[in-house]
Amino acid sequence: MNIVLCGMMGSGKSTVGQALSRLTGKPFVDTDTRIEEKYGLISDIFAKHGEEYFRGLETQTVKELCQCDGLIIATGGGLVLRQENTNLLKEKGCIVYLRAEFSTLEKRLAGDTKRPLLRSGRLEELLKERAPVYERAADFTVCVDQKTPEEIAKGIIEKITPER
């Protein structure tokens, strides 16, 4: 089974994913990193080809990752906006929504100039739009505010590990 982390940019998907990898020994994959390794910088992809093209690359990446089992997968912030991606991820995994309050996201993303959708100053609007989608996609939700990545990772492991 794959453990899939979804949530807003800045919610800690990559950091928590790395902590989960350390604790479980399972390989960690970040979909955004995978895309950048194959196709170039996300900001360049957005600039040259647009968001819809990028979303297609996300779907292709999800299809590739779903060939594997036992991964920790950190998704891009908009990846589960496509129902196709959510369906594919659920076939071989448990989706965990890392929920963060706007104030937490704002603090973590202050000064970030790499993310194309942040440049528009729409963080709060994106959070309002996306939170219900994350909730629907997720098998369960974990609040990340004022917790360390290790605390969050241990909480996820406790939730998904069957009691013996």
Protein Blocks (a to p, Z undefined) as FASTA:
>chain_A
ZZddeddehilmmmmmmmmmmmnopacddfklmmmmmnopfklmmmmnojmlmmmmmmmm
mmmmmmpghiacdddfklmmpmklmmmmmmmcccddddddfklmmmmmgoiakbmklmno
pmmmmmmmmmmmmmmmpmbdcdfehpafklmmmmmmmmmmccZZ
